[in-house]
Amino acid sequence: MTDTSPVWDRVRGMEPVSLCDWPGRVSCVLFTGGCNLRCPTCHNASLAWTWEKLPALDRATVLADLGRRRRWLDGITVSGGEPTCLDGLRELLIDLAATGLPVKLDSNGSAPDVLACLLRENLVQTLAVDVKGPWRMYPELTGHAMTSQGARQSLERVFDLAAEYPGRVYFRCTKVPALSPDDLEEARAQVPADQPLSFQEFVPPRSAVDVS
Ligand code: SF4
């Protein structure tokens, strides 16, 4: 793989040290550009929809930085945007695996086939998958990018993956303003009782750091 690998052109941000993106771990977060959804409360809208305007990171620089800091890191979080939108995601994860650090990937859960491949090939240790809210609210919560039925089908396949790979997939729901306490309870009830769903407070968007 060369430094001109197209997938690295989609890596558009880096948070060198994060204590909250991988619960219980100190991780470096890489942000990939592009997302298939249009959530009105998107936490990273510039990465999701106008990522081309952000500076790309240099592959060699990032990998060298991770190599230098690996003794202080517990892992790498790949976030977005939506990483499963990347054609070369597998190549990116193979590059990151060469650092020796485990990888956690954040996903909106809309591409269960991609997530299944990543688990099967052991390219990620952990998946953090969004449950946006009740199935009936998915059109509203995703800017009409997912239907209620499509969301249910995709996420139920991810629930199956979580059962197949115990301890490696967890679910999270952000308490965006559109969700009432009853809606949150309905979202909780959609997830199998033996699988974790953590509720996160809705916080204002943050900016990724450019280290290119
Ligand atoms: S899935 Fe995430 S990155 Fe994509 S639009 Fe929704 S909040 Fe933004």
Boltz pocket constraint, residues with backbone or C-beta under 6 A from the ligand:
constraints:
  - pocket:
      binder: B
      contacts: [[A, 35], [A, 36], [A, 37], [A, 38], [A, 39], [A, 41], [A, 42], [A, 43], [A, 44], [A, 45], [A, 48], [A, 80], [A, 81], [A, 82], [A, 108], [A, 141]]
      max_distance: 6.0
